[in-house]
Amino acid sequence: MNLELKGRLALVTGSTRGLGKAIAEALAAEGADIIINGRWSKTVGNVAYEIEHKFGHNIHVYQCACDATDPKKIKEFFSGKMLQIGHLDILVNNIGNLEKFGNFFELEDENWLRCYDLTCMSAVRFTREAIPYLERSGRGRIINISSLSSHQPGNFSPHYSAAKAAMNNLTKHLANVLGGKNILVNAVCPSTLSSGGWAQNIIDRSRRDGITTEQAEQLMRNEDNKKSPLGRIGMAEDVANLVVYLASDKANFLTGHIFDIDGGITRGV
Ligand SMILES: NC(=O)c1ccc[n+]([C@@H]2O[C@H](COP(=O)([O-])OP(=O)(O)OC[C@H]3O[C@@H](n4cnc5c(N)ncnc54)[C@H](OP(=O)(O)O)[C@@H]3O)[C@@H](O)[C@H]2O)c1
């Protein structure tokens, strides 16, 4: 299938590693130009260099080193470098994290607020600045990286599930108000992936249960594998493929939807 992404430009937030990097690579493999984002210029530069060398004969890779919790820095990027680049077609809001793992009783106000700031407000800030560009594109796309826990919360980290639920709600709102500008807005909800935050989850579990990280990983894999009809946890590439499809013209009648990508884990019809 030719997804016709050649020449289109995608900003993937939090793309120096984990899922964001996999999404950037999958878009680049389809010929899209990419803006890599993370907090540190050096890391962003290294990843941009790596992707350029992998796919560079075909594409341009730009750099956006800015902290998503600092609205001023995002504004500066859009009024500076982005203005020079001059166009944007796809925004993938990928940044998000627990900040602190814990159950309801272990979480302080500060944990809730920091998680919301990083997970939901980062998307608000990038989206706000990107809209004029996406409108000019004529086929703009916003794809929010949510989580299965946004609508199927577990027993831990309710601050994270709530922030992702807010992101789902925002997705529907933006789809309503941006449809007239031909900007399509969707969210994807991955289940646990064997990349990115997985390593931190293993460390948290080993501390919690007083076991080694190897034992914690084995335990978590067994538990997660059992939940899925497919018998495995997801990979970043599984999610990246869905994002690439949603970014393409093949998905041009899809907006305002929240797509689970979970190997069948979701309970309910
Ligand atoms: N992994 C999973 O199992 C899973 C499951 C469901 C949903 N998700 C969601 O998928 C997304 C990616 O998860 P991941 O596990 O791949 O994350 P990750 O490995 O922790 O990667 C986080 C990325 O975000 C960047 N980042 C972190 N804080 C930032 C900030 N303040 N400003 C700018 N960039 C920042 C990091 O770059 P620097 O460190 O270089 O700044 C890095 O590129 C998240 O929204 C997560 O909630 C993940």
The ligand as a MOL file (V3000), in Angstrom:
LIG
                    3D

  0  0  0     0  0            999 V3000
M  V30 BEGIN CTAB
M  V30 COUNTS 48 52 0 0 0
M  V30 BEGIN ATOM
M  V30 1 N 5.7210 1.9720 26.9710 0
M  V30 2 C 4.4940 1.5350 27.2440 0
M  V30 3 O 4.3000 0.4050 27.7020 0
M  V30 4 C 3.3080 2.4160 26.9530 0
M  V30 5 C 2.0210 1.8740 27.0200 0
M  V30 6 C 0.9260 2.6990 26.7850 0
M  V30 7 C 1.1240 4.0410 26.4740 0
M  V30 8 N 2.3980 4.5410 26.4340 0 CHG=1
M  V30 9 C 2.5750 5.9610 26.1100 0
M  V30 10 O 3.4410 6.0630 25.0050 0
M  V30 11 C 4.1940 7.2710 25.0880 0
M  V30 12 C 5.6870 6.9610 24.9770 0
M  V30 13 O 6.0510 6.0820 26.0060 0
M  V30 14 P 7.5070 5.4520 26.1140 0
M  V30 15 O 7.3940 4.3560 27.0940 0
M  V30 16 O 8.0480 5.1660 24.7580 0 CHG=-1
M  V30 17 O 8.3010 6.6790 26.7800 0
M  V30 18 P 9.8470 6.8420 27.0970 0
M  V30 19 O 10.6590 5.6910 26.6180 0
M  V30 20 O 9.9060 7.1840 28.5340 0
M  V30 21 O 10.2470 8.0910 26.1780 0
M  V30 22 C 9.8880 9.3400 26.5370 0
M  V30 23 C 10.2700 10.3210 25.4380 0
M  V30 24 O 9.7450 11.5740 25.8220 0
M  V30 25 C 10.8180 12.5160 25.9390 0
M  V30 26 N 10.5180 13.3970 27.0520 0
M  V30 27 C 10.3140 13.0810 28.3420 0
M  V30 28 N 10.0240 14.1830 29.0590 0
M  V30 29 C 10.0350 15.2120 28.1970 0
M  V30 30 C 9.7940 16.6130 28.3140 0
M  V30 31 N 9.5020 17.1840 29.4920 0
M  V30 32 N 9.8840 17.3800 27.2030 0
M  V30 33 C 10.2140 16.8530 26.0010 0
M  V30 34 N 10.4410 15.5230 25.8260 0
M  V30 35 C 10.3450 14.7250 26.9110 0
M  V30 36 C 12.0710 11.6850 26.1440 0
M  V30 37 O 13.1840 12.3950 25.6330 0
M  V30 38 P 14.4180 12.9460 26.5330 0
M  V30 39 O 14.5460 12.0720 27.7370 0
M  V30 40 O 15.5570 12.8430 25.5710 0
M  V30 41 O 14.0290 14.3470 26.8630 0
M  V30 42 C 11.7610 10.4700 25.2670 0
M  V30 43 O 12.0560 10.7450 23.9280 0
M  V30 44 C 3.8070 7.9160 26.4250 0
M  V30 45 O 2.8110 8.8730 26.2150 0
M  V30 46 C 3.2660 6.7550 27.2210 0
M  V30 47 O 2.3510 7.1770 28.2020 0
M  V30 48 C 3.4980 3.7750 26.6500 0
M  V30 END ATOM
M  V30 BEGIN BOND
M  V30 1 1 1 2
M  V30 2 2 2 3
M  V30 3 1 2 4
M  V30 4 1 4 5
M  V30 5 2 4 48
M  V30 6 2 5 6
M  V30 7 1 6 7
M  V30 8 2 7 8
M  V30 9 1 8 9
M  V30 10 1 8 48
M  V30 11 1 9 10
M  V30 12 1 9 46
M  V30 13 1 10 11
M  V30 14 1 11 12
M  V30 15 1 11 44
M  V30 16 1 12 13
M  V30 17 1 13 14
M  V30 18 2 14 15
M  V30 19 1 14 16
M  V30 20 1 14 17
M  V30 21 1 17 18
M  V30 22 2 18 19
M  V30 23 1 18 20
M  V30 24 1 18 21
M  V30 25 1 21 22
M  V30 26 1 22 23
M  V30 27 1 23 24
M  V30 28 1 23 42
M  V30 29 1 24 25
M  V30 30 1 25 26
M  V30 31 1 25 36
M  V30 32 1 26 27
M  V30 33 1 26 35
M  V30 34 2 27 28
M  V30 35 1 28 29
M  V30 36 1 29 30
M  V30 37 2 29 35
M  V30 38 1 30 31
M  V30 39 2 30 32
M  V30 40 1 32 33
M  V30 41 2 33 34
M  V30 42 1 34 35
M  V30 43 1 36 37
M  V30 44 1 36 42
M  V30 45 1 37 38
M  V30 46 2 38 39
M  V30 47 1 38 40
M  V30 48 1 38 41
M  V30 49 1 42 43
M  V30 50 1 44 45
M  V30 51 1 44 46
M  V30 52 1 46 47
M  V30 END BOND
M  V30 END CTAB
M  END
